[in-house]
């Protein structure tokens, strides 16, 4: 980590404050963003190393959380104030995602290879994916070395260091909802409604529909996670329930994407020269499809559990604490 980042992180850490129910939504967002921005900066150096799998994952998570926070609370910031940050984060998130997707594929296919009689059959595939990862890592480094990224880090730290900067003005003298405790219940239940709207289509849902549901689960999870400090203690249990649903649907999507990507790779292989490799790869793709079908079959039970009164009461009790 370069000296400027260390100094910046130390400076930002002195500004860390817990979110309070009396905060404006913009101020609560600034506090949440500061936490994730620090985590992003702390993991940047690790993403440049050969064994930076965890750093890539953690930096991606923090970057995605910041983007989600800004989008979730966009009504409370001036559009021109936050658009440049969202644009910059999108480029970073895409570069991190390219590496992370390959890390996940490599981890899973390596596990499968160990179960084969001859692990070497899949080695050409692993080599190809490693080469793709190297290219993706190079692309990530280029993004992080660009002036655009350096300017984003500098400008965004300034944004986070000045309460009220970029926020839509709030007239605290008028009688209207403007604090977290006023506005958060509606925000949370709006996202819960977006999730539960899938109830009527879930029985025959295809992969794109389940992927869309995963995104709505992610938005609901972020909405409650950001404000978990001011919600009741039962919110921890509810977050775990949403996370379970999101992770299940995320794994489904990962399996779907992996099959498409490896299917394209299989078409490039020379069947005669690498018959064993092709057979092993096709066997792995079949394995992925079987795992996908199992997860797809499990969605219904997971969904029924999520919609039980026990789980939904975890959320209502947490919101009541406001």
ABEGO torsion letter per residue (X at the ends): XBAAAAAAAAAAAAABBBBBAABBAAAAAAAAAAAAAAAAAAAAAAAABAAAAAAAAAAAAAAAAAAAAAAAAAAABBAAAAAAAAAAAAAAAAAAAAAAAAAAAAAAAAAAAAABABAAAAAAAAAAAAAAAAAAAAAAAAAAABAAAAAAAAAAAAAAABBGBGBBBBBAABBBBABAAAAAAAAAAAAAAAAAAAAAAAAABBAAAAAAAAAAAAAAAAAAAAAAAABBAAAAAAAAAAAAAAAAAAAAAAAAAAAAAAAAAAAABBAAAAAAAAAAAAAAAAAAAAAAAAAAAAAAAAAAAAABAAAAAAAAAAAAAX
